[in-house]
Amino acid sequence: VHVVESGGGSVEAGESLRLSCAVSGYTYRSYCIGWFRQAPGKELEGVAAIVIGGQSVYPDSVKSRFTVSRDNVKNTLYLQMNNLNTEDTAIYFCAERSSAPPSYHTSSLLLPSWYPNWGPGTQVTVSA
């Protein structure tokens, strides 16, 4: 499985960015794809995830500003980030999981440990 992010860059506070994540390497669609970020000196944080049926989940820190969507045909995930602020500065990673366990809690979708396949990351820098 190959995961690669794109779309990072430098913006000013209040501006928007759209990240993309392409997943390839097998013929079936990913069950769940998530976005994570890691700021300098901080732990890896889940910021969005979406399952194949369309259900999405966000932490309170980005809810109403970030929107995740996926193209199931292309197995590509998008993260629209609006009204960015300096605290959003981080390396953003995309992660993929091909199947789901028999049962799980929705909050699991934002746990890094849930995902076995990761991209190299893309830098997002927001200046004041």
FENBELHU-V204494 format. One line per field, one symbol per residue. ss: DSSP state (H for helix, E for strand, C for the rest). phi: phi as a letter, one per 20 degrees, with the letter a starting at -180 (. if undefined). burial: + if it has 9 or more other ideal C-beta (glycine too) atoms within 8 Angstrom, else -. A space follows every 10 residues. Layout:
ss=???
phi=???
burial=???
This chain:
ss=CEEEEECCEE EECCCCEEEE EEEECCCCCC CEEEEEEECC CCCCEEEEEE ECCCCEECCC CCCCCEEEEE ECCCCEEEEE ECCCCHHHCE EEEEEEECCC CCCCCHHHHH CHHHCCEECC CEEEEEEC
phi=.dcbebofrd cegnecbcec cddbobeeef fbccdcbceg mdffcfdabb efeofcbcef fcgnddcdbb dffelcdcce ddlfcffefa edddcccebd fgbaegfffd egffdedcef oceccddf
burial=+-++++++-- +-+--+++++ +++------+ +++++++++- ----++++++ ++---++++- -+---+-+-+ +---++++++ +--+---+-+ ++++++++-- --------++ ---++-+++- ++-+-+--
